[in-house]
Amino acid sequence: MNKLVQNEMMKLIAKKRLVVIAVIIGVLVVLFTFAQYKQAQTQMEKIGTSDWRTILQQQIIDTQNRLSSSRMTPEWKKQLQISLQQQQYYLDNDINPSEPGAPTFIRIFLENSIDLFIPLMVMVIASDLVSSEHSIGSIKLLLTRPVKRWKVLLSKYITLCLAISLIIAIAGILSYLISGLIFGYKGWGAPILTGFNVTESGLNTSEVKVLDLWKFLLMDFGLVWFVSIVVGTLSFMLSVLIRSTAAGMGIMLAALISGAILSNMVSSWESAKYFFMVNLRLTDYMKGMAPPIDGMNLSFSMMVLIVWWAFALLVSFFVFTKKDVY
């Protein structure tokens, strides 16, 4: 098994897709860093100070003004009301929700990348692992070896999991190194609040806890890794079922994009909460944001994703070990 995994990793490295992904992540981090810097500069010029309390008070006023709009949908109004309560809670407890520094940038980058950007990078790797063997005609040679089919597929799946871990590590390291040049490398011990519970009546703060930012980041990285594994496994299944890499990538791309759209539109469609793409934003539960559909929580979303992961893995191994190769 070790030799099979080593062989798959060598093939993956030879394709240089990990290098391309690292370059894409680096470019995007640079753009995000610049955007964050310009936003901070504009905000400081508008308010006339860099004091976070004054800035947060202004944000609270802006949110209150937006809530007075009569054209706002009930779902968006509820989200703004929750955001307003959270902002006031941070202010009342004298905790800066956006402590300047590279660790805060990493947190924001992960939270905004969990449902689309990082899954897209994972999909590029996963959609090609099996289907490419058909494209270049090496699948027959691979299966003529005195190794059982399930072991061959397992080696590819282990390689996928290693590649996913590497992609997330690259994202974290590049985010820290690049953003730190602008915002500084301090802030690992900054306090951050978690445990906000969104109910029908509003925001429940009875279970709110204060964590060091590094502990919060560990949980964020864990949730991003979990989501990436699920998306990677689904892409892996399509790579087994469909011989065309482009077709597999197209299907997953459509699913991920539709998930980003559905999350803002499915509040009244209760059955949609069982779609995997609606449950990808697990970090939103850490921040205390309202779920896309009432009744959803972190445990529910993780359970839905686990079911999709198990289904995709079972289908992949069943089809690969049973289907004819020609």
GUNU-157760 format. One record per residue (C-alpha): x, y, z. Coordinates in pm, whole numbers, plus 32768, in hexadecimal, padded with zeros to 4 digits. Layout:
residues N
@east->X north->Y up->Z
...
//
This chain:
residues 326
@east->8000 north->8000 up->8000
@east->811D north->80F1 up->8052
@east->81B4 north->80BD up->7EF8
@east->8062 north->80F3 up->7E52
@east->802B north->823A up->7F0F
@east->818E north->82A8 up->7EC1
@east->8154 north->825F up->7D51
@east->800F north->8327 up->7D50
@east->80B6 north->844D up->7DFE
@east->81CE north->844A up->7CFC
@east->80CD north->8454 up->7BE3
@east->8017 north->8571 up->7C8E
@east->8156 north->8639 up->7CBE
@east->81C0 north->85F8 up->7B56
@east->8080 north->869C up->7AD9
@east->80E5 north->87D8 up->7B9B
@east->7F7D north->881D up->7BFB
@east->7FDE north->885B up->7D64
@east->80D2 north->8965 up->7CED
@east->7FC2 north->8A0B up->7C1D
@east->7ED3 north->8A00 up->7D46
@east->7FDD north->8A9A up->7E29
@east->8010 north->8BB5 up->7D2E
@east->7E98 north->8BF4 up->7D15
@east->7E76 north->8BFC up->7E90
@east->7FA1 north->8CE9 up->7EA9
@east->7F0E north->8DD9 up->7DA9
@east->7DBA north->8DD5 up->7E51
@east->7E53 north->8E13 up->7FA9
@east->7F0E north->8F3F up->7F1D
@east->7DC9 north->8FCB up->7E8F
@east->7D0D north->8F8D up->7FD5
@east->7E24 north->902E up->809E
@east->7E20 north->9163 up->7FC3
@east->7CA3 north->9176 up->7FD6
@east->7CAA north->915B up->8152
@east->7DB6 north->9266 up->8168
@east->7CF7 north->9356 up->8085
@east->7BB7 north->9317 up->8149
@east->7C68 north->9369 up->8291
@east->7CFF north->94A3 up->81FC
@east->7BB1 north->951A up->816F
@east->7B03 north->94D5 up->82B9
@east->7C0A north->9595 up->837C
@east->7BF1 north->96BF up->828F
@east->7A76 north->96BD up->82A7
@east->7A64 north->96A9 up->8422
@east->7BA6 north->9765 up->8469
@east->7C38 north->9670 up->8563
@east->7CC8 north->9510 up->8577
@east->7C29 north->94C7 up->86C9
@east->7B69 north->9382 up->86A2
@east->7A57 north->93EA up->8798
@east->7A00 north->9520 up->86CD
@east->7A07 north->9453 up->858C
@east->7926 north->9349 up->8624
@east->7832 north->9452 up->86A3
@east->781E north->94E0 up->8543
@east->77DE north->9382 up->84B9
@east->76C1 north->935A up->85B3
@east->762A north->94A4 up->853F
@east->764D north->943C up->83D2
@east->75A4 north->92EF up->841A
@east->7485 north->939E up->84CD
@east->7456 north->9485 up->83A3
@east->744C north->935D up->82B4
@east->7347 north->92B2 up->838D
@east->7260 north->93DD up->8361
@east->7242 north->9395 up->81EB
@east->70E8 north->931B up->8184
@east->716C north->9261 up->8053
@east->7234 north->9165 up->811B
@east->71CF north->8FF6 up->8110
@east->7170 north->8F52 up->825E
@east->7295 north->8E5D up->8245
@east->7399 north->8F6D up->820E
@east->72FA north->9044 up->831D
@east->7317 north->8F27 up->8416
@east->7486 north->8EF6 up->83BD
@east->74CC north->906A up->83F0
@east->7417 north->9069 up->853E
@east->74F1 north->8F47 up->85B2
@east->7627 north->8FF8 up->8535
@east->75BD north->9132 up->85F0
@east->7594 north->9071 up->8735
@east->76E9 north->8FCF up->8709
@east->7791 north->911E up->86C7
@east->76F2 north->91B1 up->87FD
@east->775C north->9080 up->88CB
@east->78C5 north->90AA up->885B
@east->78B7 north->921C up->88B3
@east->7818 north->91DE up->8A09
@east->7924 north->90DC up->8A5E
@east->7A43 north->91B5 up->89DC
@east->7ABC north->90B1 up->88DE
@east->7B35 north->9115 up->8785
@east->7A8B north->902B up->8688
@east->7B92 north->907D up->8580
@east->7CDC north->908A up->863A
@east->7DDE north->90FC up->8537
@east->7EDE north->8FF6 up->84D7
@east->7F22 north->8ECE up->83F5
@east->7E61 north->8DD5 up->84D3
@east->7D21 north->8EA2 up->84A9
@east->7D5B north->8EAE up->8331
@east->7D7F north->8D31 up->832B
@east->7C34 north->8D0D up->83E4
@east->7B7E north->8DF5 up->82F2
@east->7C1F north->8D4E up->81C3
@east->7BBA north->8BF1 up->8236
@east->7A56 north->8C5A up->8287
@east->7A2A north->8CF2 up->812D
@east->7AD1 north->8BCF up->8075
@east->7A31 north->8AA2 up->811B
@east->7907 north->8A78 up->8032
@east->7996 north->8ACD up->7EDD
@east->7B05 north->8B29 up->7EAF
@east->7BB2 north->8A14 up->7F72
@east->7AB6 north->890B up->7EFA
@east->7B01 north->897A up->7D94
@east->7C77 north->8945 up->7DCE
@east->7C2E north->87ED up->7E60
@east->7B4A north->8799 up->7D3C
@east->7C65 north->87DB up->7C45
@east->7D2B north->86C3 up->7CE9
@east->7C13 north->85CE up->7D39
@east->7B5D north->85D9 up->7BEA
@east->7C92 north->8560 up->7B33
@east->7D14 north->8444 up->7C0B
@east->7C59 north->8325 up->7B64
@east->7BC9 north->83B8 up->7A25
@east->7D25 north->841F up->79AD
@east->7D8B north->82B0 up->79AF
@east->7C7C north->8271 up->78AC
@east->7CDD north->83A2 up->77E1
@east->7E49 north->833B up->77B6
@east->7DF6 north->81C9 up->77A1
@east->7EC3 north->8161 up->78D1
@east->7D9C north->80CD up->7990
@east->7DC8 north->7F74 up->78EF
@east->7F3A north->7F6C up->7945
@east->7EEB north->7FD8 up->7AA8
@east->7DEA north->7EC4 up->7ADC
@east->7EC5 north->7DB0 up->7A4A
@east->7FAA north->7DC9 up->7B77
@east->7F87 north->7CB8 up->7C80
@east->7ED2 north->7DAB up->7D67
@east->7D62 north->7DA5 up->7DBB
@east->7C90 north->7EBA up->7D26
@east->7C1E north->7F41 up->7E75
@east->7D87 north->7F6F up->7EDE
@east->7DD0 north->8031 up->7DA0
@east->7CA8 north->8116 up->7DDF
@east->7CFA north->8136 up->7F51
@east->7E5A north->81AC up->7EFA
@east->7DC2 north->82BA up->7E1D
@east->7CD3 north->8325 up->7F31
@east->7DEB north->8337 up->8033
@east->7EAF north->840B up->7F3C
@east->7D80 north->84EE up->7F1A
@east->7D67 north->851A up->8093
@east->7EDA north->856F up->80A5
@east->7EB5 north->8668 up->7F87
@east->7D8A north->870D up->8032
@east->7E4F north->8731 up->8175
@east->7F6E north->87CA up->80B1
@east->7E89 north->88C2 up->7FFE
@east->7DF7 north->893C up->8148
@east->7F54 north->8955 up->81E0
@east->7FC8 north->8A20 up->80B3
@east->7E9B north->8B08 up->80D7
@east->7EE6 north->8B3E up->8248
@east->805C north->8B76 up->821D
@east->803C north->8C63 up->80F5
@east->7F27 north->8D26 up->81A2
@east->8001 north->8D55 up->82D5
@east->8141 north->8DAF up->821E
@east->80A8 north->8E9E up->811F
@east->7FA7 north->8F50 up->81FA
@east->80A4 north->8F70 up->8314
@east->8174 north->9058 up->823C
@east->8058 north->9156 up->824D
@east->7F9D north->910B up->8390
@east->80B6 north->9079 up->8465
@east->80E9 north->8F19 up->84E6
@east->805E north->8F4C up->8646
@east->7F04 north->8F00 up->86CB
@east->7F04 north->8D88 up->870E
@east->7E8F north->8DC2 up->8872
@east->7D85 north->8EC5 up->881D
@east->7C31 north->8E78 up->88BB
@east->7B0F north->8E13 up->87DE
@east->79AB north->8DB3 up->8836
@east->78FF north->8C73 up->87CC
@east->77C7 north->8BB9 up->883C
@east->76C2 north->8CAC up->87B8
@east->757E north->8BEC up->878E
@east->7480 north->8C67 up->868F
@east->7317 north->8C21 up->86F2
@east->71C6 north->8C8A up->8666
@east->71B6 north->8DA4 up->8765
@east->7311 north->8E26 up->870F
@east->7473 north->8DF9 up->8791
@east->74AF north->8D2A up->88C9
@east->75F5 north->8D89 up->8978
@east->75D5 north->8CA7 up->8AAA
@east->76DA north->8BB1 up->8A25
@east->77D1 north->8CAC up->8999
@east->793C north->8C61 up->89EE
@east->7A7D north->8D24 up->89C4
@east->7B92 north->8C69 up->890C
@east->7CF2 north->8CC0 up->88A6
@east->7CFE north->8CF7 up->8730
@east->7DF1 north->8BD7 up->86F7
@east->7CF8 north->8AE2 up->8792
@east->7BE1 north->8B71 up->86BC
@east->7CBF north->8B4D up->8587
@east->7D01 north->89DE up->85D4
@east->7B8A north->899F up->85CF
@east->7B66 north->8A68 up->848F
@east->7C7A north->899E up->83E6
@east->7BD5 north->885C up->845B
@east->7A84 north->88BF up->83C8
@east->7B23 north->892E up->827F
@east->7BE0 north->87E4 up->826A
@east->7AA2 north->871F up->82AF
@east->79DD north->87DA up->81A1
@east->7AFD north->87AD up->80AC
@east->7B07 north->8636 up->80EC
@east->7991 north->861A up->80A8
@east->79A5 north->86E6 up->7F65
@east->7AE0 north->862A up->7EFF
@east->7A35 north->84DA up->7F37
@east->7909 north->8542 up->7E66
@east->79F1 north->85B6 up->7D4F
@east->7AAF north->846F up->7D76
@east->7969 north->83AF up->7D42
@east->7922 north->846F up->7C02
@east->7A83 north->8421 up->7B8D
@east->7A30 north->82AF up->7BB6
@east->78D8 north->82C5 up->7B16
@east->792E north->83AE up->79F5
@east->7A57 north->8378 up->7911
@east->7A66 north->84E2 up->78A7
@east->7B20 north->85C1 up->799D
@east->7A81 north->86FA up->7909
@east->7922 north->866E up->7939
@east->7967 north->8610 up->7AA3
@east->79F7 north->8767 up->7AEE
@east->78D0 north->880E up->7A43
@east->77D4 north->8752 up->7B19
@east->7888 north->87A7 up->7C5E
@east->78BA north->8910 up->7BF4
@east->7745 north->8932 up->7BAF
@east->76F2 north->8892 up->7CFF
@east->77DC north->8979 up->7DC2
@east->7764 north->8AB5 up->7D15
@east->75F7 north->8A52 up->7D3D
@east->763C north->8A16 up->7EAE
@east->76C1 north->8B77 up->7ED8
@east->7584 north->8BFC up->7E32
@east->7491 north->8B14 up->7EE6
@east->751B north->8B72 up->803C
@east->7488 north->8CCD up->800C
@east->733D north->8C5E up->7F73
@east->72C3 north->8B1C up->8019
@east->7242 north->8B98 up->8169
@east->70E2 north->8B1D up->8116
@east->714E north->89DA up->8069
@east->7186 north->88F6 up->8193
@east->71EC north->87C1 up->80CA
@east->7317 north->887F up->803C
@east->73CB north->885A up->8189
@east->7424 north->86F5 up->8125
@east->74F2 north->876A up->7FF9
@east->7664 north->8756 up->8045
@east->76B0 north->88A8 up->7FA5
@east->75C1 north->895F up->808F
@east->767D north->88D6 up->81BD
@east->77E1 north->8936 up->815D
@east->7801 north->8A7C up->8221
@east->7847 north->89D6 up->8370
@east->7917 north->8AFD up->83E9
@east->77DC north->8BD4 up->83E9
@east->7761 north->8B10 up->8517
@east->78A3 north->8B6B up->85CC
@east->785C north->8CDB up->858C
@east->76EF north->8CBD up->85F1
@east->7656 north->8D14 up->84A1
@east->74F1 north->8CB1 up->8452
@east->74DB north->8B65 up->8395
@east->7452 north->8B5F up->8231
@east->7321 north->8A9C up->82AC
@east->7289 north->8AA1 up->8408
@east->72E3 north->896C up->84D2
@east->743E north->8940 up->8441
@east->7568 north->893F up->852D
@east->76D0 north->88C9 up->8530
@east->767C north->8764 up->8597
@east->756D north->8744 up->848E
@east->7648 north->87CA up->8376
@east->776C north->86EB up->83D6
@east->7688 north->85BA up->83E0
@east->75FB north->860A up->8287
@east->775C north->862F up->81FC
@east->77C9 north->84E7 up->829D
@east->76A7 north->8431 up->81F4
@east->7707 north->84C6 up->80A2
@east->7876 north->846A up->80E0
@east->7820 north->8301 up->813A
@east->773A north->82E0 up->800D
@east->783F north->8366 up->7F1C
@east->794E north->8285 up->7FAA
@east->7876 north->814C up->7F9A
@east->780A north->8195 up->7E33
@east->7972 north->81D8 up->7DC9
@east->79F9 north->808E up->7E4D
@east->78CD north->7FC2 up->7DDB
@east->78D3 north->8045 up->7C76
@east->7A4E north->8038 up->7C52
@east->7A65 north->7ECE up->7CC7
@east->793F north->7E55 up->7BF4
@east->793D north->7F11 up->7AAB
@east->79E1 north->7E92 up->796D
@east->7B0E north->7F4B up->78E7
@east->7B2E north->7F6E up->776F
//
